[in-house]
């Protein structure tokens, strides 16, 4: 299996070097040179082709959210996980709206960071469970999606809609497989296909879109 290439973007050299050294011990991760600024991050993203970027929001004079938006615009296939000292629902919502697929506090253990990197590389994501409900409510409180969103959902196969409903119900991949009588690999394939059809990059985005078009958690999940 291809190793996951990871780019750390952080101007705190001591933290970045320690994290880089720790993640480099993981046999399935390849840690690229650290970027200390937005311009360097964009340059390394173009030349080093990372699969996952770990991005700090505090980059000195630069706005980390702007760096996030530029990374997603220029490298849409790159999965961005925000790893920062900032926290709170408002910050997470702003990151998700700019394309982040994960959000981690710098107080998290390295094992958690490595696990989220793996999830992001597999087209998954991570929001702190204690904040996920509030984040979803904030994302859903915006303007309704245009009618085009309904047409996108109409393009899903019946099985893909079942998988999406399970995602709305809060089930993970193993739980979806158990409910639908499928293998975990088949669930992953259906998930990847529905995300591609919806032109989305994470399960969180898919759940948000589905709920904006009227899909709700099952009464008897």
N, C-alpha and C positions, 0 to 999 in steps of 0.2 A: 504494500500500500504506500502511496506517495506521501512523504513527510510533509507536514504543514509548515509553510514558511511564514514566520512571524516578524513583523516590523514594530518595534517599540518607538513611540514618539513622546518624548518627555525631556524637558530641559533641566530636570534635577538629576545631575550626572550620577551622584552616588546611588540614588534609588534605581535609576535606569540600568546602571551597570550591575547592581546586585540582582535585579529581576532578570536581566539578560543571562547572567551566569547561572541562575537557578533554573530558568526554563531550558537552557541549553543542555541540562542534564537529562531532559526527557527524550527518550530515543526516537519518538515520532515527531519531534519539533525541531525545526531549523531556525535559529534566531539570527536575523540579519543585523547589519550595523545599525546602531541606535541613531535616530534623528532627533536633534534638539530643537528644531524649528519647523514651521510649516513648509517653507520652500524646500528644505532638505527632505522632508517627508514626501512631498510630491515627486521630487527627483528620484528618491530611492524606490518609491512605488512604481515608477516607470521603468527603472533599470533592474530592480531586484525581483519584481513580480511577486510580492507577498500574497498569501491567501488571507491572512488576518492581520489587521493593524490594531495595536493597543495604543489608544490615544489619550493623553492627558488634556484636560480642558485649560489648564493654567500653563500657558507657554510664554510667559513673560509679557511683552507688549502685544503679542498676537492673541486673537480670539480663537480659542480651540473649536468653537462651534463653526466658525468660518472655515477653519482648516478641514473639519469634518465634511462640510458641504462641498468643498473643492475636491477632496479625495473621492467622494461618492460621484461627483459629476465627471471627473476625469477617469476614474477607475471603478466603474459600476459593479464589477465582479468582486472587488475587494470587500471583505467583511470587516466592518469597523466595530470594535468593542471599546467603549469609553472606560478608562481606568483612571480615576481622579479622586482628589480629596473632597471635591464638592459633592453634595448629596441633596436629597429632597425630590419630591414628585415633579416640581416645576422643571428642574434641571433634566431629569430623565425624559420627560415629555419633549422638551426641546431637542434633546439628542435623537430620540426616536423619529421625530418629524424630519430631521435632517439625514436620516438613513442609518443611524446606529442600530446594530442588532443585539447589542448587549451593553450592560452598565455594571461596573464593579467599583467598589470603594477600595482605596489604597490600603485599607486596613484588612482586606481579605488575605487569607493564606495563599501561598504560592500554588498549592495543590488545587485550590478553587480556580485561580487564574488559568492554570493549565487546562483544567476541565472545561472551562467556558471557551477557551480558544478552540478546543477540539469540537465542542458543540457548534460554534460559529462556522468552523470549516466544513461541518456536515450540514450546513444550511439551517442550523438551529440558532438559538439565541439565549439570552439570560437577562431577566429583570429580577431584583431581589423579591422573593415571594411575599414578604410583608408589605411591599409597595405596589405589587402587580395590579391588584384590584383598583387602587386609586389612580394608577397610571392609565389603565384601560378606560376608567370613567372620564378622565380628563381628555383622552384622545377621542372618545365618543361624544364629548360635549361640543365639539366643533360643528361646522356646517355639514349637512348630509352630503354623501357622495353623489355625484351626478348620475343620471340614468345609465350612463355607460358602465357603471359598476355592476348594475343588474345584468347587463348584457354579458359582461365578463363571467359572472357566476353561471350564466346560462350555458356557457361554453364548456363547463366542467362535466365530466361523465358522472353517472349516478354514484359510482364508487368513490370518485374524488369528492363529491359533495358529502358522502358519508364520512370520509376522513376529515373534511373540513368541519362538519358538525361535531365530531369527536374532539377536534382541537378547540372549538368554542366551548365544549363541555369541560375543558381543562385537563384532558387526558394526555399522557405522554405517549411516546411511540409504542412502548410495550403494552400499555393499557389499550391503545387503539387496536393493536394486533389481537389482543385477547377478545375485545368486544366484537370485532368484525370477523374473527376466525382467519386471520391472515398472518403471514410471517412478518417479522420486523423489517426485513429487506423489502418486502412488497409495500408495506406502509411507507417506508422511506421513498420508494419510487413514486407512489401516488402523491406524496407530499411535494416532492421535487417537481412533478408534472403540474400540480395545481398552482404552485408558486410561479412557475414559468408562464402558465396561461394568464395569471393575474398580474404578471410583471411586477412581482413583489420579491422581497429578499429575506423575509423572516416569517416565522409562525405568528409572531405578534402582529405584524402588518396584516397578515391574512385574517386573523381573528377580528381585528379592528374593522377591516373592510366588510367582512361577513356580517358583523353586528350592525354596521351602518346601513346595510341593505335589508335588515329585518331579521336575520338569523339570531336566535337566542339559545341559551343553554337548555338542554332537554330537561323536562320535569322529572323524568325517571332515567337519568344517565346510566 
